[in-house]
Each structure stands twice: as structure tokens, then as C-alpha cells.
């Protein structure tokens, strides 16, 4: 008899316990004016239940179910300004990403960002777009008819720019800035890469990728130089940046290969550029300008191959002897005479 009663009590407790737990989970407490705690029953509305079911489905790796639930809820015109709409949109975007429909997910994230900028889902939606942008920037193609065939790098660039505009100065913006610069650098768009790294250094002087941006900008400036017949301003910028980097972070400059050897190669390239300018003047019989450029070349880069060739040309023209033996015959020309030197154009 006692055993039977005990079993019935245990069975009753088994039925009551879940009810008590559910009740405890649904109860909240508030402080009354008399200083007493008062329990209040909190009803979970139908909208929140849909959101919770969708979250549970995603947690159980069932994005199809989550998408179906959320789409039916979002398509209801009565839910257009519901307080749960930002969460529903963000969750459906997550479900679509899990189903490899990340381009469609962007529509959900964009609605959160544009229509609900003050919601708790705003930053999460921006972060989700950044993740998609990085995947596209690294070669992921857009789907069409079930196959990934369309290049999506233009979408990646647009999203990386938007993230910086929408969250200026944030960790998300910092990550987007370095990803955009790296994308340009990786794809060979050197001019834009140089500009993007420069903007990163300006906007994030204490950012975790500052040193990387500084080094990459130097390499980008060097790569911009196409040869002696072309503009050498990038080389001049790189030369200045290398000196500053070796002064500020010599170990990192050495590790990046931005020490002596690179500086010598830059000097050779700049000297070759000046020699090309001198030859341009010589071909047009503009002797004063040619002589001035050759003298400047010999003075600024005396140890280069181009300077050796410049001395040979000056010797052939008799300009070395006249400068050495009879300087009074012709006043020395100053480097500050813009009327004498006109930069040759192609």
C-alpha cells in the first residue's frame, strides 16, 4: 500500500514539476509601492513565439523550417511595423545564408539597416553583410539557376564601402577598410590599393592593421612605376615612406624587405627616369635643359648606372670640361628655373 501511494505521489510530482518550471519561466517580479515583491504573469504573444520557433530551428540546423516560418510571418501586411520585424528579417537572412542564398539574404539585411537603424539588429545585419562581402571579394560567385556562375566582386566592393559609411570608426569599419584595400592589392588595381591603404592609415592610425597598410602602400607605390618613360611620383612617395618606416619600425621594415636593397632599386629607377628625360631633351636639341637634367642626375644619384651613363654623355658633349675649366664662360643654371625645364610628355 505504501509503495503504491509513493508511486502515485512520484507520478503526480512528475506531472506538476514541468508546470511549475514553465510557470517560473513565465513569471516576472516587480516591486510594489509598499516595498513588496509581486509576481506577474507574462504572456508570450504569438509573434514572439514565431521568432522563438525560428531561432530554435536555426539552432537545430533546420534553416528551411526557419525560412518558411519567417516568410509566412513577414508576408502578413499587419506585421510591416511590428516590433519583431527587424529580428524576423535578420533571422530569415541567416536562414537564407545557411541555405547558400546569401545574395537574397542581403535584401533582408538591407531592410533592417535602412528601415530599422535604431533596432538591436542593426549592427548584426551590418556584420552579416560584411561577412558576405568578404566571401565575394575572395572569389565566391553569385548563384543563378542553382549554379554559381556570376562574378560578385562589384557587390563586394559596394558592401565594403557601405559598412564603412554606416559604422564609421568602428571595428566593423576597420575590418571593411583593410579588406577593401587588400582586395584592390590582390587584384592588381594598384592605384586604388594605394589610395585605400592611405585612407586606412588616415582613419585608423591605431588600427591593428596599420603597419600592414603602411607596408602595402609602399609596395603599391613602387608597383605603380611602369618604367622610365612614365610618371615617377609613386616612387618618390615610396622612397619617403621607406625612410620613415625604417626610422619608426626598423625591425618590421627589415622583415618586410623594405630596407637597403629596395631603396637602392628605387634610386636606380629614379635615376633612369631622369636619364630618359635628358635623352628627350637631347633628341630635340634642347641642350641647356638636357645638361641641367644630367647634372642633377649626377649630383642626386652618383652611384647609379644611369649616372655613369650621364657622365659619358656629358663627356661626349664636352660639358664636363667646360664646367670644370671655364665656369665663368656660362653662368651655372639653377634647379629653380621653371622656364628652362619642362617635363617631357609622351
FENGI-V889809 format. One record per pair of residues at least 12 apart in sequence whose C-alpha atoms are under 7 Angstrom apart, sorted by the first residue. I is the first residue (numbers start at 1). GAP is how many residues later the second one is. Records with the same first field share a line. If there is no record, write none. Layout:
I: GAP ; GAP
This chain:
26: 15 ; 16
27: 12 ; 13 ; 14 ; 15
28: 12 ; 13 ; 14
50: 19
51: 37
54: 12 ; 15 ; 16
58: 37
63: 32 ; 35 ; 36
64: 31
66: 26 ; 29
67: 25 ; 28
70: 18 ; 22
86: 26 ; 30 ; 35
87: 34
89: 19 ; 20 ; 23
90: 18 ; 19 ; 22 ; 31 ; 35
93: 12 ; 13 ; 15 ; 16
102: 30
106: 23
109: 16
112: 13
113: 12
126: 37
127: 45
129: 30
130: 29 ; 30 ; 33 ; 46
133: 23 ; 26 ; 27
134: 22
136: 16 ; 17 ; 20
137: 16 ; 19 ; 46
157: 23
160: 16 ; 20
163: 13
164: 12 ; 13
174: 30
177: 23
178: 22
181: 12 ; 15 ; 16
190: 30 ; 33 ; 34
191: 33
193: 27
194: 23 ; 26 ; 27
197: 16 ; 20
198: 19
201: 12
218: 20 ; 23
221: 13 ; 14 ; 16 ; 17
222: 12 ; 13 ; 16
228: 44 ; 45 ; 48
229: 44 ; 47
235: 31
239: 24 ; 27
242: 16
267: 34
268: 36
271: 26 ; 30 ; 33 ; 35 ; 36
272: 34
274: 19 ; 23
275: 19 ; 31 ; 35
277: 67
278: 12 ; 15 ; 16
280: 64
289: 51 ; 52
292: 41
294: 16
298: 12
